Amino acid sequence: MNIQVSPRSGYGILVEQLDGPVAAYHGDTLLAQSSRAKVMYETRLSPVVYFPKEDLLVDMDKACSKTTFCPFKGTAHYRDLILPGKKELCSAVWSYDETLPEARQIKGHIGFIPEALDRLDLGPNRLQAPDDGNISGPLVDWLLREAAFLPSPEDFTQAFVAKLHEQGLPVSRLTILAWALHPRIAGHHYLWEKGVPGVETFSPSYEIHEKPEFKNSPLRHVSKGLGGLRYRLTGATPPEDFPILRDLRDRGMTDYVAMPLPFSDGRINVLTVASDAPDGFSTADLGLIFECSAVIARYYEVFMQRENAQAVLETYVGKRSGARVLGGNIRRGEGDEIDAAIMFCDLRGSTLLEETLPRDKYINLLNRFFETTSGLVHENGGEVLKFIGDAVLAVFPAGQNPAEARAQALAAARAIVAALAEITPCPSLPNLDCAIGIASGSVLYGNIGSQERLDFTVIGQAANIAARLGDYGKTIGHRIVVSRDILTETAEAKPLGHVKLHNVSQPVESFAIAASS
């Protein structure tokens, strides 16, 4: 038996009527018997016998959560079977409730998973062995040889479309929705459209889940695990009146498919393709994409994992530190001796705030303190290394210009004091206040800790002095206290003399800095 296939991908399906009665058994239980059974032959898959639903001889439970998607058969919904004695066969049968045109002959039929069948009595029929030909061609060759060297998901998407065109697929629009692990960004939506140069990337925030354009879209349907979708756009309006389908039809598209791209961690991403060719996509067209979808998904997963690692590291250890860790600086004791200005900023009155405010309001206030402080540190060229309780440790690397680093630290300190003074916890409490200490010197910028748990931070006397200067400022009523080497020509400073600081062997010549210049 020959299945009619396209020479581009070697993929096709064929449905034939079987002769005479065909019966399916589980043990001694007759599950189904029919003289109208059909067999579907599909490239590289074992043949499947389909029975009309009305010829099922045991009870079928309501649809369970399991679904699978085929771009030319549709979404398969699985159901349990209830055998005599109330025995259940879980997810034992499937059916395509909304069968796509290529598989319309199995509409109203069910197929059995192999584990549900102990015997299949085919009568006079003999099934053909599956066609197990290799998947080959330019797309597969590219995925195996060249795709791994593309540096970005945009480059991969552009090249992927080019390979589909080489195969003769009439792709006019292609999108990939890939979910991310990021504190602000829900994921990335890559869009290629015919006639538009390059690939556009959209990075929506988590509010996307509440936006009508997403909630009423095929992307949400597929990403929630409800299966793929296929719509011919030349006939009647689809029953699911997604706005994107109307828009695509108005732009001349004739066919649309949204299929899942599952990641290995269970997240379901989405690939969509649309065509403006008169006949849309063929079975062979979609078969090629579908057969390669698992490999395609792995590439996007690699891109997302790389970005996720960078986002997580930047979120928890900072941009500069994250870049160093990703660059391989991960061994205990590894690091660089750098000159830097070190800032230690402590929230004042936090005990009173915690005792007075409800827990959720206190946490929100603490987050606002951290966000305000870290934002101003970054604006002035520094980087927050860590949050320590209700305090912030920040570094301003000197590089080739130590004076600039000191000036940046002072500018950040003044801006922080001014910004916090505008934040009111509640009418009965004073506005936020802080104590800031700044020192400079040579520090180790790198990894310390145990072999199982490392911390990327700065170690050195400058860091210790900065923290102690902040503590000292609290006792004398000054918000910003610095060591002499931090002073700049424009700094309005009040000498405090040589101050003996806790755990600092030599007195430190210190100065109080006016909060505003």
Rosetta blueprint (number, residue, H / E / L):
1 M L
2 N L
3 I L
4 Q L
5 V L
6 S L
7 P L
8 R L
9 S L
10 G L
11 Y L
12 G L
13 I E
14 L E
15 V E
16 E E
17 Q E
18 L L
19 D L
20 G L
21 P L
22 V E
23 A E
24 A E
25 Y E
26 H E
27 G L
28 D L
29 T E
30 L E
31 L E
32 A E
33 Q E
34 S E
35 S L
36 R L
37 A L
38 K E
39 V E
40 M E
41 Y E
42 E E
43 T L
44 R L
45 L L
46 S L
47 P L
48 V E
49 V E
50 Y E
51 F E
52 P E
53 K H
54 E H
55 D H
56 L E
57 L L
58 V L
59 D E
60 M E
61 D E
62 K E
63 A E
64 C E
65 S E
66 K E
67 T E
68 T E
69 F E
70 C E
71 P L
72 F L
73 K L
74 G E
75 T E
76 A E
77 H E
78 Y E
79 R E
80 D E
81 L E
82 I E
83 L E
84 P H
85 G H
86 K H
87 K E
88 E E
89 L E
90 C E
91 S E
92 A E
93 V E
94 W E
95 S E
96 Y E
97 D L
98 E L
99 T L
100 L L
101 P H
102 E H
103 A H
104 R H
105 Q H
106 I H
107 K L
108 G L
109 H E
110 I E
111 G E
112 F E
113 I L
114 P H
115 E H
116 A H
117 L L
118 D L
119 R E
120 L E
121 D E
122 L L
123 G L
124 P L
125 N L
126 R L
127 L L
128 Q L
129 A L
130 P L
131 D L
132 D L
133 G L
134 N L
135 I L
136 S L
137 G L
138 P H
139 L H
140 V H
141 D H
142 W H
143 L H
144 L H
145 R H
146 E L
147 A H
148 A H
149 F H
150 L L
151 P L
152 S L
153 P H
154 E H
155 D H
156 F H
157 T H
158 Q H
159 A H
160 F H
161 V H
162 A H
163 K H
164 L H
165 H H
166 E H
167 Q L
168 G L
169 L L
170 P L
171 V L
172 S L
173 R E
174 L E
175 T E
176 I E
177 L E
178 A E
179 W E
180 A L
181 L L
182 H L
183 P L
184 R L
185 I E
186 A L
187 G E
188 H E
189 H E
190 Y E
191 L E
192 W E
193 E E
194 K L
195 G L
196 V L
197 P L
198 G L
199 V L
200 E E
201 T E
202 F E
203 S L
204 P L
205 S E
206 Y H
207 E H
208 I H
209 H H
210 E H
211 K L
212 P H
213 E H
214 F H
215 K H
216 N L
217 S L
218 P H
219 L H
220 R H
221 H H
222 V H
223 S H
224 K L
225 G L
226 L L
227 G L
228 G L
229 L E
230 R E
231 Y E
232 R E
233 L L
234 T L
235 G L
236 A L
237 T L
238 P L
239 P L
240 E L
241 D L
242 F L
243 P H
244 I H
245 L H
246 R H
247 D H
248 L H
249 R H
250 D H
251 R L
252 G L
253 M L
254 T L
255 D E
256 Y E
257 V E
258 A E
259 M E
260 P E
261 L E
262 P E
263 F L
264 S L
265 D L
266 G L
267 R L
268 I E
269 N E
270 V E
271 L E
272 T E
273 V E
274 A E
275 S E
276 D L
277 A L
278 P L
279 D L
280 G L
281 F L
282 S L
283 T H
284 A H
285 D H
286 L H
287 G H
288 L H
289 I H
290 F H
291 E H
292 C H
293 S H
294 A H
295 V H
296 I H
297 A H
298 R H
299 Y H
300 Y H
301 E H
302 V H
303 F H
304 M H
305 Q H
306 R H
307 E H
308 N H
309 A H
310 Q H
311 A H
312 V H
313 L H
314 E H
315 T H
316 Y H
317 V H
318 G L
319 K H
320 R H
321 S H
322 G H
323 A H
324 R H
325 V H
326 L H
327 G L
328 G L
329 N L
330 I L
331 R L
332 R L
333 G L
334 E L
335 G E
336 D E
337 E E
338 I E
339 D E
340 A E
341 A E
342 I E
343 M E
344 F E
345 C E
346 D E
347 L E
348 R E
349 G L
350 S H
351 T H
352 L H
353 L H
354 E H
355 E H
356 T H
357 L L
358 P L
359 R H
360 D H
361 K H
362 Y H
363 I H
364 N H
365 L H
366 L H
367 N H
368 R H
369 F H
370 F H
371 E H
372 T H
373 T H
374 S H
375 G H
376 L H
377 V H
378 H H
379 E H
380 N L
381 G L
382 G L
383 E E
384 V E
385 L E
386 K E
387 F E
388 I E
389 G L
390 D L
391 A E
392 V E
393 L E
394 A E
395 V E
396 F E
397 P E
398 A L
399 G L
400 Q L
401 N L
402 P H
403 A H
404 E H
405 A H
406 R H
407 A H
408 Q H
409 A H
410 L H
411 A H
412 A H
413 A H
414 R H
415 A H
416 I H
417 V H
418 A H
419 A H
420 L H
421 A L
422 E L
423 I L
424 T L
425 P L
426 C L
427 P L
428 S L
429 L L
430 P L
431 N L
432 L L
433 D E
434 C E
435 A E
436 I E
437 G E
438 I E
439 A E
440 S E
441 G E
442 S E
443 V E
444 L E
445 Y E
446 G E
447 N E
448 I E
449 G E
450 S L
451 Q L
452 E L
453 R L
454 L E
455 D E
456 F E
457 T E
458 V E
459 I E
460 G L
461 Q H
462 A H
463 A H
464 N H
465 I H
466 A H
467 A H
468 R H
469 L H
470 G H
471 D H
472 Y H
473 G H
474 K H
475 T H
476 I H
477 G L
478 H L
479 R L
480 I E
481 V E
482 V E
483 S E
484 R H
485 D H
486 I H
487 L L
488 T L
489 E L
490 T L
491 A L
492 E L
493 A E
494 K E
495 P E
496 L E
497 G E
498 H E
499 V E
500 K L
501 L L
502 H L
503 N L
504 V L
505 S L
506 Q L
507 P L
508 V E
509 E E
510 S E
511 F E
512 A E
513 I E
514 A L
515 A L
516 S L
517 S L
